[in-house]
Amino acid sequence: MPTVLFLCVANSARSQMAEGLARALAPPGHRFLSAGSEPGALHPLAVTALSEIGVDISHQRAKGLPAIPLDQVDTIVTLCAEEVCPVVPARVQRLHWPLADPARVEGSPDERLAAFRAARDRLRELLPRLWA
């Protein structure tokens, strides 16, 4: 079963949304994980943005790389844009999908949620590349 790791810094928004969306959208036979080099906590607006389209990630938790069985990972997708992405010394396929971190957006509640929706929608466009 192919295993994909979505990787960013905090594992609070982009990689968490990618993991949840991939699990919801991919055909059977795939495994998806997420982690961060400096894990924080799952962002509530990531949960909200996905719940709007029927995907529940409220049970997911932020994880660091030590929690991931890297020897089982086939592909690593880094999602960092403005920050330095973590480097994993593993012999795997690597993809880079730079997405701005919606957790860094400041402004009104509506503006902040819009940033999470934009990240969600971009991930929905990109994810099918992993199993097409």
C-alpha positions as CSV (number, residue, x, y, z in Angstrom):
1,M,0.0,0.0,0.0
2,P,1.6,3.3,-1.1
3,T,2.2,5.6,1.9
4,V,2.3,9.4,1.5
5,L,3.6,11.8,4.1
6,F,2.5,15.5,4.0
7,L,5.1,17.6,5.6
8,C,5.3,21.2,6.8
9,V,6.6,23.0,9.8
10,A,3.8,23.2,12.4
11,N,1.6,20.3,11.2
12,S,-1.4,22.5,12.2
13,A,-3.1,23.4,8.9
14,R,-1.8,22.6,5.4
15,S,-0.5,19.1,6.1
16,Q,-3.4,18.2,8.3
17,M,-5.9,19.3,5.7
18,A,-4.0,17.4,3.0
19,E,-4.0,14.2,5.1
20,G,-7.7,14.5,5.8
21,L,-8.7,15.4,2.3
22,A,-6.5,12.6,0.8
23,R,-8.1,10.0,3.1
24,A,-11.6,11.2,2.0
25,L,-10.8,11.5,-1.8
26,A,-8.3,8.7,-2.6
27,P,-9.4,5.4,-3.9
28,P,-8.8,2.4,-1.5
29,G,-5.3,1.2,-1.1
30,H,-3.5,4.3,0.0
31,R,-2.2,5.4,3.3
32,F,-1.7,9.1,4.3
33,L,0.2,10.6,7.2
34,S,1.2,14.2,8.1
35,A,3.9,15.7,10.3
36,G,5.8,18.9,11.1
37,S,9.4,19.7,11.9
38,E,8.1,21.9,14.8
39,P,4.6,20.5,15.5
40,G,2.1,22.8,17.1
41,A,-1.6,22.0,17.5
42,L,-4.3,21.3,14.9
43,H,-5.8,24.7,13.9
44,P,-9.5,25.0,14.5
45,L,-10.0,26.8,11.2
46,A,-8.5,23.8,9.4
47,V,-11.2,21.7,11.0
48,T,-13.9,24.3,10.1
49,A,-12.8,24.5,6.4
50,L,-12.9,20.8,5.9
51,S,-16.1,20.3,7.8
52,E,-17.8,22.6,5.3
53,I,-17.2,20.0,2.7
54,G,-18.0,17.0,4.9
55,V,-14.5,16.0,5.9
56,D,-13.9,15.6,9.7
57,I,-10.3,16.0,10.8
58,S,-11.2,17.0,14.4
59,H,-9.7,13.7,15.7
60,Q,-6.3,14.4,14.0
61,R,-3.4,15.6,16.1
62,A,-0.2,17.4,15.2
63,K,2.9,15.1,15.1
64,G,6.6,15.5,14.8
65,L,8.8,13.4,12.4
66,P,9.8,11.0,15.2
67,A,6.2,9.8,15.3
68,I,6.3,8.8,11.6
69,P,7.5,5.4,10.4
70,L,9.7,6.9,7.7
71,D,10.9,3.5,6.5
72,Q,7.3,2.9,5.4
73,V,6.9,6.2,3.5
74,D,7.0,6.1,-0.4
75,T,6.3,9.8,-1.1
76,I,6.9,13.0,0.8
77,V,4.9,16.0,-0.2
78,T,6.2,19.2,1.3
79,L,3.7,22.1,1.6
80,C,5.9,25.0,2.8
81,A,5.9,28.2,0.9
82,E,7.4,31.2,2.8
83,E,9.2,29.2,5.4
84,V,12.0,26.6,5.1
85,C,10.7,23.1,4.6
86,P,12.0,20.3,6.7
87,V,14.4,17.9,5.0
88,V,14.0,14.1,5.6
89,P,17.0,11.9,4.8
90,A,15.0,9.1,3.2
91,R,15.1,7.6,-0.2
92,V,11.6,8.4,-1.3
93,Q,9.8,10.3,-4.1
94,R,9.6,14.0,-3.2
95,L,7.0,16.5,-4.3
96,H,6.8,20.1,-3.4
97,W,3.5,21.9,-3.4
98,P,4.2,25.4,-2.0
99,L,1.1,26.7,-0.2
100,A,1.0,29.8,1.9
101,D,0.3,29.0,5.5
102,P,-3.3,30.0,6.2
103,A,-2.5,30.0,9.9
104,R,-0.3,33.1,9.4
105,V,-3.0,35.2,7.8
106,E,-4.2,38.1,9.9
107,G,-7.4,40.0,9.6
108,S,-11.1,39.5,10.3
109,P,-12.5,36.1,11.1
110,D,-13.9,36.0,7.6
111,E,-10.5,36.8,6.0
112,R,-8.8,34.2,8.1
113,L,-11.4,31.5,7.2
114,A,-11.1,32.5,3.5
115,A,-7.3,31.7,3.6
116,F,-8.1,28.2,5.0
117,R,-10.7,27.7,2.3
118,A,-8.3,28.7,-0.4
119,A,-5.7,26.2,0.9
120,R,-8.4,23.5,1.0
121,D,-9.5,24.2,-2.5
122,R,-5.9,24.2,-3.9
123,L,-5.2,20.9,-2.1
124,R,-8.4,19.4,-3.7
125,E,-6.9,20.3,-7.1
126,L,-3.5,18.9,-6.4
127,L,-4.2,15.7,-4.5
128,P,-5.6,13.6,-7.4
129,R,-2.1,13.7,-8.9
130,L,-1.0,11.3,-6.2
131,W,-3.3,8.5,-7.4
132,A,-4.0,9.4,-11.0
